[in-house]
Every structure is written in C-alpha cells, then in structure tokens.
Amino acid sequence: MDLTNPTQIKALLERHAFHFSKTFGQNFLITPRIPEKIAEAAQIDQSTTVLEIGPGIGCLTQQLATRAKKVVCVEIDDRLIPILHETLGEYSNVQVVRNDILKTDLPTLLAGEEKVVVCANLPYNITTPILVYLLESGVKFDSITVMVQKEVAQRFCAEKGSKDYAAITLFLNYYTKPKMLFSVAAGNFMPKPRVDSAVLRLDAIAPPVDTDPKELFKIIRGAFSMRRKTLQNTLASIGISKERTARALQSLSLSPSARGEELGLTEYAALTELLKEN
C-alpha cells in the first residue's frame, strides 16, 4: 500500500471510519519522496533504534523500518492504532505504543537500546514541549530529526541578535547543534495546512558551558519574558534587582541597556554565575 497516495489514504481512512482531528494536528504526507528524505536525513542503520512520535498512518515509519534495527512509535490517537497494525503488519521490527509522548517513561521504554535517535513529523501545536521533554528525559539520543512548522524551525536555528532568536534557541544549543535541512510546502499534505514546514536535525553535543542548567535557563527565560525590555527590567521580573544585573553586565563589559537577544549561551552562563555570587 502506498501511504502517500491520496486515493489509497482516503480508502484506508474510510475503511476504519477515521476523521482528521484538529486537536492532534493531523496532516498526512502525500508526496513519496519526502518521507524518504526525512528517513535518509536521520542517518540510521541496522544498529539504530528509532523513536517516532505521532506516526499517523505510518508512511515515515515504513521508511524507518527498512533502515533501522527497531522503530518504536508512540501514538496518542487510539483510532490510529488499528490502522497502524494494518499498514505496519509486515514489519517485525516496529513496536506501536498507544500513549501521550509527554507522559511516556522514555528511559524505561528505550532501556537496553544502545544507539537511539528520534525521527518524526511532530504535531505543530506541541513541538517545543516535546523537544524539551526529549532533551530532559535522561535518554541519550544521538540525534533528533524532525519536521516542524517552518517559522518554528527558523527560531530553533536562529543566530544571536536576529528577530527569531529566543529562549528555546539557547535551550536547543545547550544540548544539540541544530541545522535546518530542507523546506516542505503545505501542498505536500492532506489536509493542506495553512503553513509551510521544514525538516531540521539536532545532533547531540556535550553542554558547551558548565553552569547548572536549571539556574541557567531560569535566567534565560527571564531575559526573554519581555523581549523589548532591557535585561535589567526583565530579570527584575524574576526577583533580581536592577542593581545586581547592572553590576554583572558591567563585569562582562556588556551595555547596561543590553537586551536578551544580544547575549549568546557563553555570555548567559557567565551572567548566571555572576548573579549567583552577587
């Protein structure tokens, strides 16, 4: 069965009385080459276990299953489970788990697997919470290759000082090296979404700074809480006096009127350490 053929998709869904859910952000790919490109971008082989989130009807899953040792799919919509059993029945290396990814015990689910990557078309309404959950789960993923909303991908890969630069940019750069790979136009989906998409790959790295991440990201989130305000104002909102922030900025030879988007991860780490001392 061609799971990117609109006619065959419609017949499959009608057979299972399935209707698309806006709540789950369901949009299925209808261009064969795209799931192939996503699977290729994940750079997996027969030693790799893949975690896929939201497999839908399984078009990407099929591509992953032909390349990987094992594919573990976590699907929240129980209406898709019998569909996946039909479309993936021939693949003995696929495990389908009915659960909410944000409530899944990933260390237990993936216990014993040596090389683990994530490859998925993420639901756009919870992309950021999913990535945060994955990276804080304790599972050592080699890489995360995902399709997300294009403007979100641009934010994830933004450069310091740009309009897209955000707290999540710094979070991802603490754990990974993000790289946007290619765009996917809205017309490649059924139903057609209102936005274009993009595929990016996040390669795991050792944290580039030694600062306690809990303290570091408290400062970063505070810094971006009011984007147009200076750091002295934004950090005051999380209980750090303007005087303390001014002294720390001066010690780092930064302007007293510096804003959150002007600092990189190394500068935030230094700022966090200084604010702990003062």
LINJO-V468850 format. One line per field, one symbol per residue. ss: DSSP state (~ for helix, > for strand, _ for the rest). phi: phi as a letter, one per 30 degrees, with the letter a starting at -180 (. if undefined). burial: I if it has 9 or more other ideal C-beta (glycine too) atoms within 8 Angstrom, else O. Layout:
ss=???
phi=???
burial=???
//
This chain:
ss=_____~~~~~~~~~~____________>>__~~~~~~~~~~_______>>>>>_____~~~~~~~____>>>>>>__~~~~~~~~~~______>>>>>__~~~__~~~~______>>>>>>__~~~~~~~~~~~~_____>>>>>>>>>~~~~~~~__________~~~~~~~~~>>>>>>>>>_~~~>>______>>>>>>>>________~~~~~~~~~~~______>~~~~~~_____~~~~~~~~~~_______>~~~__~~~~~~~~~~~~~_
phi=.ddcdedddddddddchcbdcdechdbcdbbeddddddddddhcbdcccccccidicjddeeddddccdabcccbddddddddddddcedcdcccccdadedccddeddceiddcbbcbacddddbededdddddcdjdcddabcbcbddddddddcdcejddddbedededddcbcdbdcacbdeddbbddddbdbacbbcddbdedbcdeeddddddddddcdbeddddddddddcjcdddddddddddchcddcdceddccdddddddddddddd
burial=OOIIOOOIIOOIIOOIOIOOOOOIIIIIIIOOOIIIIIIOIIOIOOOIIIIIIIIIIIIIIIIIIOIIOIIIIIIIIOOIIOIIIIIIOOIOOIOIIOIOIOOIOIIOIIOOOOOIIIIIIIIIOIIOOIIIIIIOOOIOIIIIIIIIIIOIIIIIIIOIOOOIIIIIIIIIIIIIOIIIIOOIOIOIIOOOIOIIIIIIIIIIOOOOIOIOOOIIIIIIIIIIOOOOOIIIIIIIIIOIOIOIIIIIIIOIOIOIOIIIIIIOIOIIIIIIIIIOOO
//
